[in-house]
Amino acid sequence: MAGFLKADGLAEKLLNKDWTGFARMYNGPSYWQNRNDIKLAEQFQRFASGSLPNLEMRTAQVALLFLGYAPGKIDGVIGPRTRAAIKNFRVTAGLSAGEELDGPTYQALCKKAAILPC
């Protein structure tokens, strides 16, 4: 893939953060219909913000989804929807109020969703 990107001039577009130029070359002239340039820019900002995917968070998101909460994307990043789902789970589970995934919350999620080992 890296060789393809470099050979077709796409690597330079990525390095320069030219999302429109990359999308136009990679997806063709109709790139804008699927907002590919905008999606690239959004994902770059998301990961450049320092919020790296976390496996425990991803497990918690799966457990929340399984239990009927709505954590949003299963991506290992704690965003507003995951925070709200954690907050609702904590209330329902009788845990202390909050929206962070602490140890007791993680263990309760795993137990309730029957995720082993946790």
VMD Tcl script that builds the backbone (N, CA, C; Angstrom):
set m [mol new atoms 354]
animate dup $m
set s [atomselect $m all]
$s set {name element resname resid chain x y z} {
  {N N MET 1 A 0.828 -1.174 0.000}
  {CA C MET 1 A 0.000 0.000 0.000}
  {C C MET 1 A 0.878 1.245 0.000}
  {N N ALA 2 A 1.935 1.228 0.811}
  {CA C ALA 2 A 2.822 2.393 0.862}
  {C C ALA 2 A 3.445 2.648 -0.509}
  {N N GLY 3 A 3.857 1.579 -1.194}
  {CA C GLY 3 A 4.425 1.724 -2.536}
  {C C GLY 3 A 3.425 2.303 -3.513}
  {N N PHE 4 A 2.175 1.873 -3.426}
  {CA C PHE 4 A 1.118 2.399 -4.279}
  {C C PHE 4 A 0.916 3.891 -4.024}
  {N N LEU 5 A 0.844 4.270 -2.743}
  {CA C LEU 5 A 0.635 5.676 -2.403}
  {C C LEU 5 A 1.772 6.548 -2.921}
  {N N LYS 6 A 2.985 6.046 -2.769}
  {CA C LYS 6 A 4.143 6.817 -3.214}
  {C C LYS 6 A 4.194 6.901 -4.743}
  {N N ALA 7 A 3.988 5.785 -5.420}
  {CA C ALA 7 A 4.080 5.739 -6.884}
  {C C ALA 7 A 3.031 6.622 -7.550}
  {N N ASP 8 A 1.857 6.724 -6.947}
  {CA C ASP 8 A 0.778 7.510 -7.548}
  {C C ASP 8 A 0.736 8.959 -7.061}
  {N N GLY 9 A 1.711 9.364 -6.266}
  {CA C GLY 9 A 1.753 10.752 -5.779}
  {C C GLY 9 A 0.805 11.030 -4.634}
  {N N LEU 10 A 0.220 9.989 -4.092}
  {CA C LEU 10 A -0.724 10.178 -2.994}
  {C C LEU 10 A -0.028 10.421 -1.660}
  {N N ALA 11 A 1.151 9.854 -1.489}
  {CA C ALA 11 A 1.882 10.032 -0.230}
  {C C ALA 11 A 2.165 11.506 0.020}
  {N N GLU 12 A 2.512 12.231 -1.019}
  {CA C GLU 12 A 2.788 13.667 -0.877}
  {C C GLU 12 A 1.531 14.418 -0.431}
  {N N LYS 13 A 0.391 14.035 -0.965}
  {CA C LYS 13 A -0.870 14.673 -0.561}
  {C C LYS 13 A -1.132 14.437 0.922}
  {N N LEU 14 A -0.872 13.222 1.378}
  {CA C LEU 14 A -1.072 12.924 2.797}
  {C C LEU 14 A -0.103 13.698 3.670}
  {N N LEU 15 A 1.159 13.725 3.271}
  {CA C LEU 15 A 2.159 14.447 4.057}
  {C C LEU 15 A 1.838 15.936 4.165}
  {N N ASN 16 A 1.261 16.487 3.108}
  {CA C ASN 16 A 0.897 17.910 3.103}
  {C C ASN 16 A -0.506 18.164 3.658}
  {N N LYS 17 A -1.149 17.105 4.107}
  {CA C LYS 17 A -2.514 17.190 4.633}
  {C C LYS 17 A -3.461 17.823 3.624}
  {N N ASP 18 A -3.253 17.486 2.363}
  {CA C ASP 18 A -4.108 17.947 1.272}
  {C C ASP 18 A -5.204 16.901 1.080}
  {N N TRP 19 A -6.211 16.958 1.953}
  {CA C TRP 19 A -7.255 15.948 1.972}
  {C C TRP 19 A -8.082 15.964 0.684}
  {N N THR 20 A -8.337 17.153 0.171}
  {CA C THR 20 A -9.111 17.252 -1.072}
  {C C THR 20 A -8.330 16.667 -2.238}
  {N N GLY 21 A -7.050 17.016 -2.327}
  {CA C GLY 21 A -6.214 16.485 -3.402}
  {C C GLY 21 A -6.090 14.973 -3.330}
  {N N PHE 22 A -5.925 14.454 -2.122}
  {CA C PHE 22 A -5.830 13.001 -1.943}
  {C C PHE 22 A -7.131 12.332 -2.360}
  {N N ALA 23 A -8.252 12.843 -1.851}
  {CA C ALA 23 A -9.551 12.233 -2.144}
  {C C ALA 23 A -9.848 12.271 -3.638}
  {N N ARG 24 A -9.510 13.384 -4.278}
  {CA C ARG 24 A -9.761 13.505 -5.720}
  {C C ARG 24 A -8.960 12.466 -6.492}
  {N N MET 25 A -7.685 12.274 -6.111}
  {CA C MET 25 A -6.830 11.324 -6.826}
  {C C MET 25 A -7.193 9.873 -6.503}
  {N N TYR 26 A -7.535 9.600 -5.270}
  {CA C TYR 26 A -7.797 8.224 -4.839}
  {C C TYR 26 A -9.215 7.773 -5.198}
  {N N ASN 27 A -10.194 8.639 -4.959}
  {CA C ASN 27 A -11.591 8.266 -5.154}
  {C C ASN 27 A -12.178 8.730 -6.484}
  {N N GLY 28 A -11.474 9.596 -7.196}
  {CA C GLY 28 A -11.978 10.082 -8.477}
  {C C GLY 28 A -12.720 11.399 -8.337}
  {N N PRO 29 A -13.193 11.927 -9.452}
  {CA C PRO 29 A -13.794 13.255 -9.459}
  {C C PRO 29 A -15.078 13.381 -8.641}
  {N N SER 30 A -15.694 12.286 -8.297}
  {CA C SER 30 A -16.931 12.346 -7.497}
  {C C SER 30 A -16.656 12.178 -6.003}
  {N N TYR 31 A -15.403 12.365 -5.593}
  {CA C TYR 31 A -15.017 12.188 -4.182}
  {C C TYR 31 A -15.909 12.982 -3.236}
  {N N TRP 32 A -16.339 14.144 -3.680}
  {CA C TRP 32 A -17.102 15.052 -2.831}
  {C C TRP 32 A -18.479 14.505 -2.477}
  {N N GLN 33 A -19.022 13.616 -3.286}
  {CA C GLN 33 A -20.352 13.083 -3.017}
  {C C GLN 33 A -20.397 12.286 -1.714}
  {N N ASN 34 A -19.312 11.614 -1.396}
  {CA C ASN 34 A -19.238 10.857 -0.143}
  {C C ASN 34 A -18.474 11.611 0.939}
  {N N ARG 35 A -18.125 12.867 0.653}
  {CA C ARG 35 A -17.409 13.723 1.612}
  {C C ARG 35 A -16.082 13.085 2.052}
  {N N ASN 36 A -15.414 12.403 1.125}
  {CA C ASN 36 A -14.172 11.710 1.475}
  {C C ASN 36 A -13.105 12.652 2.006}
  {N N ASP 37 A -12.983 13.839 1.457}
  {CA C ASP 37 A -11.992 14.794 1.945}
  {C C ASP 37 A -12.309 15.248 3.365}
  {N N ILE 38 A -13.566 15.469 3.643}
  {CA C ILE 38 A -13.988 15.898 4.974}
  {C C ILE 38 A -13.774 14.773 5.991}
  {N N LYS 39 A -14.090 13.543 5.596}
  {CA C LYS 39 A -13.893 12.401 6.487}
  {C C LYS 39 A -12.416 12.200 6.808}
  {N N LEU 40 A -11.555 12.371 5.809}
  {CA C LEU 40 A -10.107 12.251 6.051}
  {C C LEU 40 A -9.648 13.302 7.053}
  {N N ALA 41 A -10.075 14.539 6.850}
  {CA C ALA 41 A -9.681 15.625 7.753}
  {C C ALA 41 A -10.184 15.369 9.170}
  {N N GLU 42 A -11.413 14.905 9.302}
  {CA C GLU 42 A -11.971 14.619 10.627}
  {C C GLU 42 A -11.203 13.521 11.340}
  {N N GLN 43 A -10.895 12.440 10.618}
  {CA C GLN 43 A -10.170 11.334 11.247}
  {C C GLN 43 A -8.756 11.739 11.621}
  {N N PHE 44 A -8.124 12.547 10.786}
  {CA C PHE 44 A -6.778 13.024 11.125}
  {C C PHE 44 A -6.837 13.836 12.417}
  {N N GLN 45 A -7.792 14.752 12.520}
  {CA C GLN 45 A -7.919 15.569 13.728}
  {C C GLN 45 A -8.203 14.717 14.954}
  {N N ARG 46 A -9.028 13.708 14.775}
  {CA C ARG 46 A -9.382 12.836 15.889}
  {C C ARG 46 A -8.157 12.128 16.452}
  {N N PHE 47 A -7.347 11.563 15.571}
  {CA C PHE 47 A -6.180 10.827 16.043}
  {C C PHE 47 A -5.020 11.746 16.393}
  {N N ALA 48 A -4.950 12.920 15.775}
  {CA C ALA 48 A -3.894 13.875 16.098}
  {C C ALA 48 A -4.121 14.537 17.457}
  {N N SER 49 A -5.345 14.425 17.983}
  {CA C SER 49 A -5.670 15.061 19.261}
  {C C SER 49 A -5.054 14.327 20.444}
  {N N GLY 50 A -4.481 13.166 20.207}
  {CA C GLY 50 A -3.850 12.416 21.293}
  {C C GLY 50 A -4.738 11.311 21.855}
  {N N SER 51 A -5.956 11.205 21.385}
  {CA C SER 51 A -6.862 10.167 21.857}
  {C C SER 51 A -6.627 8.886 21.061}
  {N N LEU 52 A -5.687 8.098 21.513}
  {CA C LEU 52 A -5.392 6.853 20.815}
  {C C LEU 52 A -6.353 5.755 21.246}
  {N N PRO 53 A -6.663 4.844 20.347}
  {CA C PRO 53 A -7.555 3.753 20.707}
  {C C PRO 53 A -7.012 2.945 21.878}
  {N N ASN 54 A -7.898 2.522 22.738}
  {CA C ASN 54 A -7.546 1.799 23.942}
  {C C ASN 54 A -8.344 0.496 23.954}
  {N N LEU 55 A -7.664 -0.629 24.161}
  {CA C LEU 55 A -8.337 -1.926 24.100}
  {C C LEU 55 A -9.366 -2.117 25.214}
  {N N GLU 56 A -9.079 -1.608 26.418}
  {CA C GLU 56 A -10.067 -1.703 27.492}
  {C C GLU 56 A -11.304 -0.879 27.147}
  {N N MET 57 A -11.086 0.297 26.575}
  {CA C MET 57 A -12.218 1.139 26.192}
  {C C MET 57 A -13.032 0.457 25.103}
  {N N ARG 58 A -12.347 -0.174 24.163}
  {CA C ARG 58 A -13.051 -0.880 23.094}
  {C C ARG 58 A -13.880 -2.031 23.673}
  {N N THR 59 A -13.313 -2.766 24.616}
  {CA C THR 59 A -14.050 -3.844 25.281}
  {C C THR 59 A -15.260 -3.286 26.011}
  {N N ALA 60 A -15.071 -2.162 26.704}
  {CA C ALA 60 A -16.180 -1.529 27.411}
  {C C ALA 60 A -17.265 -1.080 26.437}
  {N N GLN 61 A -16.870 -0.556 25.291}
  {CA C GLN 61 A -17.849 -0.125 24.290}
  {C C GLN 61 A -18.659 -1.311 23.778}
  {N N VAL 62 A -17.993 -2.431 23.551}
  {CA C VAL 62 A -18.706 -3.633 23.101}
  {C C VAL 62 A -19.684 -4.081 24.184}
  {N N ALA 63 A -19.233 -4.090 25.440}
  {CA C ALA 63 A -20.099 -4.495 26.552}
  {C C ALA 63 A -21.299 -3.556 26.671}
  {N N LEU 64 A -21.054 -2.264 26.572}
  {CA C LEU 64 A -22.146 -1.290 26.650}
  {C C LEU 64 A -23.172 -1.518 25.542}
  {N N LEU 65 A -22.682 -1.741 24.339}
  {CA C LEU 65 A -23.574 -2.000 23.205}
  {C C LEU 65 A -24.384 -3.278 23.438}
  {N N PHE 66 A -23.713 -4.329 23.891}
  {CA C PHE 66 A -24.362 -5.611 24.176}
  {C C PHE 66 A -25.456 -5.454 25.235}
  {N N LEU 67 A -25.209 -4.575 26.207}
  {CA C LEU 67 A -26.159 -4.375 27.305}
  {C C LEU 67 A -27.267 -3.379 26.964}
  {N N GLY 68 A -27.240 -2.840 25.744}
  {CA C GLY 68 A -28.328 -1.962 25.313}
  {C C GLY 68 A -28.066 -0.481 25.437}
  {N N TYR 69 A -26.840 -0.116 25.767}
  {CA C TYR 69 A -26.480 1.300 25.818}
  {C C TYR 69 A -25.974 1.712 24.434}
  {N N ALA 70 A -25.802 2.977 24.199}
  {CA C ALA 70 A -25.393 3.450 22.872}
  {C C ALA 70 A -24.054 4.184 22.962}
  {N N PRO 71 A -22.932 3.428 22.916}
  {CA C PRO 71 A -21.623 4.073 23.072}
  {C C PRO 71 A -21.084 4.750 21.816}
  {N N GLY 72 A -21.800 4.655 20.711}
  {CA C GLY 72 A -21.271 5.205 19.454}
  {C C GLY 72 A -20.361 4.193 18.793}
  {N N LYS 73 A -19.364 4.694 18.074}
  {CA C LYS 73 A -18.436 3.809 17.359}
  {C C LYS 73 A -17.636 2.952 18.336}
  {N N ILE 74 A -17.416 1.717 17.951}
  {CA C ILE 74 A -16.565 0.821 18.740}
  {C C ILE 74 A -15.145 1.054 18.236}
  {N N ASP 75 A -14.493 2.071 18.805}
  {CA C ASP 75 A -13.193 2.496 18.295}
  {C C ASP 75 A -12.119 2.630 19.370}
  {N N GLY 76 A -12.462 2.390 20.620}
  {CA C GLY 76 A -11.469 2.494 21.680}
  {C C GLY 76 A -11.170 3.913 22.115}
  {N N VAL 77 A -11.944 4.867 21.630}
  {CA C VAL 77 A -11.743 6.279 21.986}
  {C C VAL 77 A -12.971 6.738 22.766}
  {N N ILE 78 A -12.747 7.371 23.912}
  {CA C ILE 78 A -13.882 7.810 24.722}
  {C C ILE 78 A -14.365 9.180 24.240}
  {N N GLY 79 A -15.481 9.135 23.539}
  {CA C GLY 79 A -16.101 10.351 23.035}
  {C C GLY 79 A -17.360 10.647 23.824}
  {N N PRO 80 A -18.112 11.647 23.397}
  {CA C PRO 80 A -19.305 12.043 24.152}
  {C C PRO 80 A -20.367 10.939 24.286}
  {N N ARG 81 A -20.560 10.152 23.240}
  {CA C ARG 81 A -21.566 9.083 23.319}
  {C C ARG 81 A -21.120 7.966 24.256}
  {N N THR 82 A -19.826 7.639 24.241}
  {CA C THR 82 A -19.318 6.615 25.160}
  {C C THR 82 A -19.413 7.118 26.597}
  {N N ARG 83 A -19.064 8.384 26.808}
  {CA C ARG 83 A -19.171 8.959 28.161}
  {C C ARG 83 A -20.608 8.888 28.681}
  {N N ALA 84 A -21.564 9.229 27.822}
  {CA C ALA 84 A -22.972 9.193 28.225}
  {C C ALA 84 A -23.409 7.764 28.538}
  {N N ALA 85 A -22.964 6.800 27.728}
  {CA C ALA 85 A -23.315 5.398 27.964}
  {C C ALA 85 A -22.717 4.905 29.277}
  {N N ILE 86 A -21.474 5.272 29.549}
  {CA C ILE 86 A -20.833 4.892 30.816}
  {C C ILE 86 A -21.591 5.513 31.990}
  {N N LYS 87 A -21.935 6.773 31.853}
  {CA C LYS 87 A -22.667 7.473 32.913}
  {C C LYS 87 A -23.981 6.763 33.212}
  {N N ASN 88 A -24.733 6.406 32.165}
  {CA C ASN 88 A -26.006 5.705 32.345}
  {C C ASN 88 A -25.812 4.317 32.946}
  {N N PHE 89 A -24.782 3.607 32.490}
  {CA C PHE 89 A -24.508 2.280 33.053}
  {C C PHE 89 A -24.185 2.385 34.536}
  {N N ARG 90 A -23.353 3.360 34.902}
  {CA C ARG 90 A -22.957 3.503 36.304}
  {C C ARG 90 A -24.166 3.741 37.201}
  {N N VAL 91 A -25.097 4.558 36.733}
  {CA C VAL 91 A -26.315 4.816 37.517}
  {C C VAL 91 A -27.117 3.526 37.670}
  {N N THR 92 A -27.341 2.832 36.569}
  {CA C THR 92 A -28.122 1.596 36.575}
  {C C THR 92 A -27.464 0.517 37.439}
  {N N ALA 93 A -26.131 0.460 37.402}
  {CA C ALA 93 A -25.398 -0.574 38.145}
  {C C ALA 93 A -25.193 -0.206 39.614}
  {N N GLY 94 A -25.639 0.973 40.030}
  {CA C GLY 94 A -25.488 1.384 41.423}
  {C C GLY 94 A -24.076 1.813 41.779}
  {N N LEU 95 A -23.300 2.204 40.765}
  {CA C LEU 95 A -21.940 2.676 41.002}
  {C C LEU 95 A -21.957 4.185 41.254}
  {N N SER 96 A -20.841 4.712 41.718}
  {CA C SER 96 A -20.760 6.153 41.946}
  {C C SER 96 A -20.957 6.903 40.629}
  {N N ALA 97 A -21.520 8.086 40.723}
  {CA C ALA 97 A -21.802 8.889 39.532}
  {C C ALA 97 A -20.503 9.263 38.833}
  {N N GLY 98 A -20.562 9.333 37.517}
  {CA C GLY 98 A -19.403 9.726 36.726}
  {C C GLY 98 A -19.531 9.203 35.314}
  {N N GLU 99 A -18.621 9.658 34.471}
  {CA C GLU 99 A -18.653 9.232 33.073}
  {C C GLU 99 A -17.317 8.672 32.607}
  {N N GLU 100 A -16.429 8.423 33.545}
  {CA C GLU 100 A -15.127 7.838 33.220}
  {C C GLU 100 A -15.175 6.325 33.394}
  {N N LEU 101 A -14.306 5.645 32.681}
  {CA C LEU 101 A -14.213 4.190 32.803}
  {C C LEU 101 A -13.135 3.871 33.830}
  {N N ASP 102 A -13.532 3.786 35.088}
  {CA C ASP 102 A -12.580 3.427 36.134}
  {C C ASP 102 A -12.599 1.908 36.327}
  {N N GLY 103 A -11.754 1.421 37.216}
  {CA C GLY 103 A -11.636 -0.020 37.448}
  {C C GLY 103 A -12.931 -0.691 37.851}
  {N N PRO 104 A -13.630 -0.166 38.879}
  {CA C PRO 104 A -14.887 -0.809 39.281}
  {C C PRO 104 A -15.945 -0.818 38.161}
  {N N THR 105 A -15.992 0.241 37.374}
  {CA C THR 105 A -16.960 0.307 36.274}
  {C C THR 105 A -16.612 -0.718 35.204}
  {N N TYR 106 A -15.330 -0.824 34.882}
  {CA C TYR 106 A -14.888 -1.788 33.876}
  {C C TYR 106 A -15.210 -3.216 34.322}
  {N N GLN 107 A -14.926 -3.529 35.588}
  {CA C GLN 107 A -15.205 -4.869 36.108}
  {C C GLN 107 A -16.703 -5.162 36.110}
  {N N ALA 108 A -17.510 -4.171 36.493}
  {CA C ALA 108 A -18.961 -4.369 36.511}
  {C C ALA 108 A -19.501 -4.577 35.093}
  {N N LEU 109 A -18.975 -3.836 34.136}
  {CA C LEU 109 A -19.383 -4.008 32.741}
  {C C LEU 109 A -19.061 -5.413 32.251}
  {N N CYS 110 A -17.841 -5.846 32.527}
  {CA C CYS 110 A -17.417 -7.178 32.079}
  {C C CYS 110 A -18.276 -8.262 32.717}
  {N N LYS 111 A -18.555 -8.116 33.997}
  {CA C LYS 111 A -19.359 -9.121 34.707}
  {C C LYS 111 A -20.778 -9.150 34.146}
  {N N LYS 112 A -21.379 -7.989 34.008}
  {CA C LYS 112 A -22.762 -7.908 33.519}
  {C C LYS 112 A -22.888 -8.436 32.084}
  {N N ALA 113 A -21.893 -8.163 31.248}
  {CA C ALA 113 A -21.924 -8.612 29.846}
  {C C ALA 113 A -21.335 -9.999 29.681}
  {N N ALA 114 A -20.863 -10.595 30.766}
  {CA C ALA 114 A -20.259 -11.938 30.765}
  {C C ALA 114 A -19.053 -12.021 29.817}
  {N N ILE 115 A -18.192 -11.005 29.909}
  {CA C ILE 115 A -16.949 -10.990 29.126}
  {C C ILE 115 A -15.829 -11.534 30.015}
  {N N LEU 116 A -15.275 -12.665 29.625}
  {CA C LEU 116 A -14.199 -13.282 30.418}
  {C C LEU 116 A -13.003 -13.548 29.511}
  {N N PRO 117 A -11.784 -13.443 29.965}
  {CA C PRO 117 A -11.405 -12.766 31.198}
  {C C PRO 117 A -11.464 -11.256 30.992}
  {N N CYS 118 A -11.501 -10.572 32.091}
  {CA C CYS 118 A -11.609 -9.122 32.013}
  {C C CYS 118 A -10.613 -8.468 32.945}
}
mol reanalyze $m
mol bondsrecalc $m
mol representation Tube
mol addrep $m
